[in-house]
Amino acid sequence: MLPPDLKLDLIADQPSVVRTRIKDLQREFLLAIGSVILVTIILLPIRVALIAATAIPVTVAATLGVLNAVGFNYIKSPSRV
């Protein structure tokens, strides 16, 4: 499709950048949830801490489930013409 004398150079590898950012986000998110659960367990009575430690992951999972059920796409890709 391109003329033989035309040369293409890769300027940016966007998929690898996005993949790296998503991994970083997952790591930071899990660290934040773990920190909140740890502080909750240390500072609150055990019964209240267990309820809070259970409520956080359940709420996140329910939110992601609802987003998936209504068809929200986490990864947006350009449409092909």
C-alpha positions in Angstrom: 0.0 0.0 0.0 2.9 2.3 0.6 5.4 3.3 -2.0 8.6 1.2 -1.7 10.8 4.2 -1.0 8.7 5.3 2.0 10.0 4.3 5.4 7.9 4.2 8.6 9.4 4.8 12.0 7.9 3.9 15.4 7.5 7.0 17.4 5.5 5.8 20.4 4.4 2.3 21.5 1.2 3.3 23.2 -0.1 -0.2 24.1 3.0 -0.9 26.2 2.7 2.4 28.0 -1.0 1.8 28.8 -0.2 -1.8 29.9 2.5 -0.4 32.3 0.2 2.3 33.6 -2.6 -0.2 34.3 -0.2 -2.5 36.2 1.0 0.5 38.3 -2.6 1.5 38.9 -3.5 -2.1 40.1 -0.5 -2.2 42.4 -1.3 1.2 43.9 -5.0 0.4 44.3 -4.3 -2.9 46.1 -1.8 -1.1 48.3 -4.4 1.5 49.2 -7.1 -1.0 50.0 -4.6 -3.0 52.1 -3.6 0.1 54.0 -7.2 1.1 54.7 -8.0 -2.5 55.9 -4.9 -2.6 58.1 -5.5 0.8 59.7 -9.2 -0.2 60.2 -8.2 -3.4 61.9 -5.7 -1.7 64.2 -7.9 1.3 65.2 -11.3 -0.3 65.5 -12.8 -3.1 67.5 -12.5 -6.4 65.7 -16.2 -6.8 64.8 -16.3 -3.3 63.2 -12.9 -3.9 61.5 -14.1 -7.2 60.0 -17.3 -5.5 58.6 -15.2 -2.7 57.1 -12.6 -5.1 55.7 -15.4 -7.1 54.0 -17.3 -4.1 52.8 -14.5 -2.4 50.9 -13.7 -5.3 48.4 -17.4 -6.1 48.1 -18.3 -2.6 47.2 -15.5 -2.4 44.6 -16.5 -5.7 43.1 -20.1 -4.7 43.0 -19.3 -1.4 41.3 -17.2 -3.1 38.6 -19.9 -5.7 38.1 -22.5 -3.0 37.5 -20.2 -1.2 35.1 -19.7 -4.5 33.2 -23.4 -5.2 33.2 -24.3 -1.9 31.6 -21.6 -2.4 29.0 -19.0 0.1 30.1 -15.7 -0.6 28.3 -12.6 -0.2 30.4 -10.3 0.0 27.4 -11.3 2.5 24.7 -9.8 1.7 21.3 -10.2 3.9 18.2 -12.8 2.6 15.7 -11.5 1.5 12.4 -12.8 3.3 9.3 
